[in-house]
Each structure stands twice: as C-alpha cells, then as structure tokens.
Amino acid sequence: MSSRARLRDKWRLKKWYTVYAPEFFGNVAVGTTPADSPQKLIGRVIETTLYDITGHFDQQHVKLFFQIVRVEGENAYTIFKGHDFARDYLRSLVRRGSSRIDGIFTVETKDGYIVQVYLIALTTTRAKTSQERAIRKIMEQTVYRKAEQLNFEEFIQQAVLGKIASEVYNEAKKIHPLRKVEVFKTELLKAPILEELQLAA
C-alpha cells in the first residue's frame, strides 16, 4: 500500500468532534477537531476569538484558548486555558510621547486555580518613574484582591471582559492621566481538574 493510501485510510478512521467552550462562556461550539480515539483529544488546545463567541466585532483581537478535558459521544468539553491580544492590536495601542506600564502577576483564585495575569496601562503623556511605580502597585493590589474574592470562572470573566482593567483605570488615573488599561493576557498555570486528569493518566 502506498504511503498516500495509508494516510487516506488513517484519515478515514478519524471521527470529527464538536468542541464546546466552558459554561461561563455560554457552552458555545468553538470548532471541530478530528481524532481516531476520544482519549487522544484530552489535553488538546483549541484557539478561537472572543468575537466568535459574543458576535461583537470589536472583540476580534481577543484570542481565547480552551483545553479539552472531557469527551462525551461526539462532543468535547473544555476548560479556559488562557487569552491573549493579537500582536498588531497591542502594537497599535502604544503611542509616541506616552508611557507604557506593564504588570505581570501570579495569583491564586478563591477555588485554588493559579493564573498568570498580564496588564498594560497607557498614559496620555510621559509619566514619571514614581508615577509608573504607583500605577503598577494599583494593578497588583486590584488583581490580588479580585483573585481572593472570586472563583476562577468569575475572575476570568472579569479579566477578559474588561472589569478588572476598568477598576485599575479608575484608580490609577488619579496618579496620572491614562488613555487605556487592558488585561491583555492570562495563562492558567494550575487547575485542580488538570491535576486530576494527570493522576488518572
């Protein structure tokens, strides 16, 4: 049998599975993926955009990553793995004559999920070093407070949909005039459900 025929047969054996976003993203179907065994889907990461879930055109720069943790029949179910802004969009936010203030924080949510959170604040004019430090401190305090108060799903919703950024903005603009604050990336580092899957494997 030729290698092309073998490849064709291998593909014929594969089934297509519909992948669903987690419940707090509306259980929306975010794509389909092939596998010759449901078990091979576990751990696979699917990329989509917030626009594909909400239908809001101004959210197409927000990339979402979901990891498959369970398969039932031809349906694959996921947990939120992280989000990221498109590089072009992030670059477009930075203006000459202003300051870009970055903050990276690792937090633990109320229900034991560990998340790395990346924020950016953009000023209208150049900020002093002491002002940048004060704004970064506000970022840190806000993110840690939110993680203590919220479970993983609530925290991610507030991070991705802009509530955390809005709270940072309202507090930090008292230090120096701001143009924008964004949580531009999150990354799930530790999740109880992923540890259970590793133990089962």
C-alpha positions as CSV (number, residue, x, y, z in Angstrom):
1,M,0.0,0.0,0.0
2,S,1.4,3.4,-0.9
3,S,2.0,6.0,1.8
4,R,-0.7,8.2,0.3
5,A,-3.2,5.4,0.6
6,R,-2.2,4.7,4.1
7,L,-2.6,8.3,5.0
8,R,-6.0,8.3,3.4
9,D,-7.1,5.3,5.4
10,K,-5.8,6.8,8.6
11,W,-7.9,9.9,8.0
12,R,-10.9,7.7,7.2
13,L,-10.7,6.1,10.6
14,K,-10.8,9.5,12.3
15,K,-14.1,10.9,13.7
16,W,-14.9,14.6,14.0
17,Y,-15.8,16.0,17.4
18,T,-17.5,19.3,18.2
19,V,-15.7,21.3,20.8
20,Y,-17.6,23.5,23.3
21,A,-16.4,26.5,25.3
22,P,-16.9,26.2,29.1
23,E,-20.3,27.1,30.6
24,F,-19.2,30.6,31.7
25,F,-18.5,31.3,28.0
26,G,-22.0,30.1,27.1
27,N,-21.2,26.5,26.1
28,V,-20.8,27.8,22.6
29,A,-19.5,25.4,19.9
30,V,-16.0,26.8,19.1
31,G,-14.9,24.4,16.4
32,T,-14.5,20.8,15.3
33,T,-11.4,18.6,15.6
34,P,-10.6,15.1,14.3
35,A,-9.3,12.1,16.3
36,D,-9.2,8.3,15.9
37,S,-9.8,7.9,19.6
38,P,-11.7,10.2,22.1
39,Q,-8.8,9.7,24.6
40,K,-6.4,11.5,22.2
41,L,-8.5,14.6,22.4
42,I,-7.8,15.1,26.1
43,G,-5.3,17.9,26.6
44,R,-5.7,19.3,23.1
45,V,-5.9,23.1,23.0
46,I,-8.4,24.9,20.7
47,E,-7.9,28.6,19.7
48,T,-10.8,30.9,18.9
49,T,-11.7,34.6,19.4
50,L,-14.0,36.4,21.7
51,Y,-15.8,37.7,18.6
52,D,-16.6,34.2,17.6
53,I,-18.4,33.7,21.0
54,T,-20.1,37.1,21.5
55,G,-20.5,38.3,17.9
56,H,-19.1,41.7,18.9
57,F,-16.8,42.9,16.1
58,D,-14.7,45.0,18.4
59,Q,-13.6,41.8,20.3
60,Q,-12.0,40.0,17.3
61,H,-8.5,40.9,18.6
62,V,-9.0,38.8,21.7
63,K,-7.7,35.3,21.2
64,L,-9.1,32.6,23.6
65,F,-7.6,29.2,24.3
66,F,-9.6,26.3,25.6
67,Q,-8.2,22.9,26.6
68,I,-10.3,19.7,26.1
69,V,-10.8,17.8,29.4
70,R,-13.8,15.6,28.7
71,V,-15.4,13.8,25.7
72,E,-19.0,12.5,25.7
73,G,-20.1,10.9,22.4
74,E,-19.1,13.3,19.6
75,N,-18.9,16.3,21.9
76,A,-15.6,17.6,23.5
77,Y,-15.8,19.8,26.6
78,T,-13.1,22.3,27.7
79,I,-11.7,24.5,30.4
80,F,-10.4,28.0,29.8
81,K,-6.6,27.8,29.3
82,G,-5.8,31.5,28.6
83,H,-6.3,34.5,26.4
84,D,-4.1,36.9,24.5
85,F,-4.4,40.0,22.4
86,A,-3.4,39.9,18.8
87,R,0.1,41.4,18.5
88,D,-0.9,44.0,15.8
89,Y,-3.7,45.3,18.1
90,L,-1.3,45.6,21.1
91,R,1.3,47.4,19.0
92,S,-1.4,49.8,17.8
93,L,-2.2,50.9,21.4
94,V,1.4,52.3,22.0
95,R,1.8,56.0,21.1
96,R,4.9,58.2,20.9
97,G,5.3,60.6,23.8
98,S,3.4,58.4,26.3
99,S,4.4,55.8,28.8
100,R,3.6,52.0,28.6
101,I,3.4,50.5,32.1
102,D,3.3,46.7,32.3
103,G,2.5,44.4,35.2
104,I,2.8,40.6,35.4
105,F,1.2,38.9,38.5
106,T,0.7,35.3,39.5
107,V,-2.5,34.9,41.6
108,E,-4.5,32.2,43.2
109,T,-8.3,32.4,42.9
110,K,-10.6,31.6,45.8
111,D,-11.1,28.0,44.5
112,G,-7.4,27.2,44.1
113,Y,-6.7,28.0,40.4
114,I,-3.3,29.7,39.7
115,V,-3.3,32.2,36.9
116,Q,-0.7,34.5,35.5
117,V,-2.1,37.9,34.6
118,Y,-0.6,40.5,32.3
119,L,-1.7,44.1,32.4
120,I,-0.8,47.2,30.4
121,A,-1.6,50.8,31.2
122,L,-1.0,53.5,28.6
123,T,-0.7,57.2,29.6
124,T,-1.7,60.2,27.6
125,T,1.7,61.9,28.3
126,R,5.0,60.7,29.6
127,A,4.8,59.6,33.2
128,K,7.5,59.9,35.9
129,T,9.1,56.7,37.2
130,S,7.5,57.2,40.6
131,Q,4.1,57.5,38.9
132,E,4.7,54.3,36.9
133,R,5.6,52.5,40.1
134,A,2.4,53.8,41.8
135,I,0.2,52.7,38.9
136,R,1.9,49.2,38.8
137,K,1.1,48.9,42.6
138,I,-2.6,49.7,41.9
139,M,-2.5,46.9,39.2
140,E,-1.0,44.5,41.7
141,Q,-3.4,45.3,44.5
142,T,-6.5,45.1,42.3
143,V,-5.6,41.8,40.7
144,Y,-4.7,40.2,44.0
145,R,-7.9,41.5,45.7
146,K,-10.0,40.2,42.8
147,A,-8.4,36.7,43.0
148,E,-9.1,36.5,46.7
149,Q,-12.7,37.5,46.2
150,L,-13.6,35.5,43.1
151,N,-13.6,31.9,41.9
152,F,-11.7,31.0,38.7
153,E,-14.7,31.5,36.4
154,E,-15.7,34.8,37.8
155,F,-12.1,36.0,37.8
156,I,-11.6,35.1,34.2
157,Q,-14.8,36.7,33.1
158,Q,-13.8,40.0,34.8
159,A,-10.3,39.8,33.3
160,V,-11.3,39.0,29.7
161,L,-14.4,41.3,29.6
162,G,-12.6,44.3,31.0
163,K,-14.0,44.8,34.5
164,I,-10.6,44.4,36.2
165,A,-9.0,46.8,33.7
166,S,-11.8,49.3,34.3
167,E,-11.2,49.2,38.1
168,V,-7.4,49.7,37.6
169,Y,-8.1,52.6,35.2
170,N,-10.5,54.4,37.6
171,E,-8.0,54.2,40.5
172,A,-4.8,54.8,38.5
173,K,-6.0,57.8,36.6
174,K,-5.8,59.7,39.9
175,I,-2.0,59.2,39.7
176,H,-1.5,60.3,36.0
177,P,-3.9,60.8,33.1
178,L,-4.5,57.4,31.3
179,R,-5.6,56.6,27.8
180,K,-6.2,52.9,28.3
181,V,-5.8,49.9,30.7
182,E,-6.1,46.3,29.5
183,V,-5.6,42.8,30.8
184,F,-4.0,41.7,27.6
185,K,-3.1,38.2,28.5
186,T,-4.0,35.4,31.1
187,E,-2.5,32.0,31.4
188,L,-3.8,29.2,33.5
189,L,-0.8,27.7,35.4
190,K,-2.5,25.3,37.8
191,A,-6.0,23.8,37.9
192,P,-7.5,21.1,40.2
193,I,-9.2,19.5,37.2
194,L,-5.9,19.2,35.2
195,E,-4.2,17.6,38.2
196,E,-7.0,15.0,38.4
197,L,-6.5,14.2,34.7
198,Q,-2.8,13.8,35.1
199,L,-3.3,11.4,38.1
200,A,-5.8,9.4,36.0
201,A,-3.3,9.1,33.2
